[in-house]
């Protein structure tokens, strides 16, 4: 009951923030002239057994604009989204406020569900509990047996050095985002759970996500090249979590490029590596003689990390 009340209060607070920032400016604007809208279809596929199709509807309106280059493009944006993968579906709402050219604040909610499928000779879990079966990890659940939901807020700092040194070939850009996410599974039963076939080590609670991008944008068909660093951290305080490394930051490092094919169609390619925790007992022999995954809380963390290849991903986008 306490978790339910917290979820309801958080959701109501998010809706109130959206209404305060969106409804008041709308009342003072000529909607037909001032609101810009666009639609995006985004398809992502990678070397992992994963694929995602997303649709976004964006509404953008000027807000707090001034004559200075730092404020002339200020805006408030609302993005409504839907997404589909082979193991899940969901919807999102995100509001973004840019009060000055180099800074954004945003908040959003997401809601979805999933199912289990067998592809490429293995099971993929879109949703479900990760239970401890005599020391090994076991999936428990059924398709659409609960909802995966999240509420998040954060900020983005961004800067283009061409603002200091104008020129088509001077667009060296930096961007960094940091956000806090409360994620939950309505049928968790106090257990860890899977989302979109991740490691199944999620718990209802707060998480941190951050990234840092440094890139170069030449006036070419290849319009962006850069290095992307991502970090994630579980913020919930599980007793003894350091024993299996749950208190460690999870890192991803990527090389990315983006191509403008037409004014509406773009393509991006990213090659990523990641850090993984080293365990002394990652597998154990099951009754059938095969290696089974040891339940993650029973693994013995060696207090060291290893660096490995993660994936190659292609992202195609179309705006209309």
Secondary structure, DSSP 8 states (H G I E B T S, - for coil): -HHHHHHHHHHHHHHHHHHHHHHHHHHTS-HHHHEEEEEEEEEEEESSS-EEEEEEEEEEEE-S--SSTTTTT-EEEEEEEEEEETTEEEEEEEEEEEEETTEEEEEEEEEEEE-EEEETTEEEESEEEEEEETTEEEEE--TTSS-EEEEEEEEEEEEEGGGTS-STT--EEEEEEEEEEEEEETT-TTSEEEETTS-S-B-SEEEEEEEEEEEE--SSSEEEEEEEEEEEEE-S--TTGGGGTTTS-EEEEEEEEEEE-SSSEEEEEEEEEEEEEEES-SEEE-TTSSEEEB-GGGS-EEEEEEEEEEEEEEEEEEE-
